[in-house]
């Protein structure tokens, strides 16, 4: 629903959000004007002002639920990246206990995996896609752990140590795979369009009540709708900014993977 906004700079996203609520305000003003033409207020009755407070309660609850879902997905994405980075660092650490040929193979595969994730898969996640090469590299790491186990069985020296290293390498590889799967799932998360429809309908109702309360006071109505647009536009901006954890100005970056690789 907001795909076009994620290519914009941060300040532009804020302006677009305020303008969107401004459109809702303008639509409410036109709608209530047409309503008054179709059904004139001959008795000069007005809506009770406390009605506005009553309507704002469900609006706040719905926006809070949407924001909670968005921020939980963002937190899940950040945790997944950190877990993936730690598993990569553990893989590099355990590789130091391998024979030279196997150690070199594990380190090269791990380095290629991280580079593929950072340079190729990270941009793809903005489109909900993943790198097939990264999947193949993880499969290669699992096969190396099997080769280590076979080498341990054929070796009379340090057999127990090699078997233990093989088990650790397989476990860490699967941890990388699990964290990556979680990261990819989060990258495809979106706020359902039905939730956005509910939010906008409730905001339209609030704006209509504001228009009716200030029907005879054009200046007060205009000022109230402007403040309404700025306030809820800023709220919408905070929610939309975190709707795509790996896209836009607040996107999660691959820095933890870089850091763990450097430390390893």
Secondary structure, 3 states (H helix, E strand, C coil): CCHHHHHCCHHHHHHHHHHHHHHHHHHHHHHHHHHHHHCCCCCCCCCCCHHHHHHHHHHHHHHHHHHHHHHHHHHHHHHHHHHHHHHHHHHHHHHCCCCHHHHHHHHHHHHHHHHHHHHHHHHHHCCCCCCHHHHHHHHHHHHHHHHHHHHHHHCCCCHHHHHHHHHHHHHHHHHHHHHHHHHHHHHCCCCCHHHHHHHHHHHHHHHHHHHHHCCCCHHHHHHHHHHHHHHHHHHHHHHHHCCCCCCCCCCCCCHHHHHHHHHC
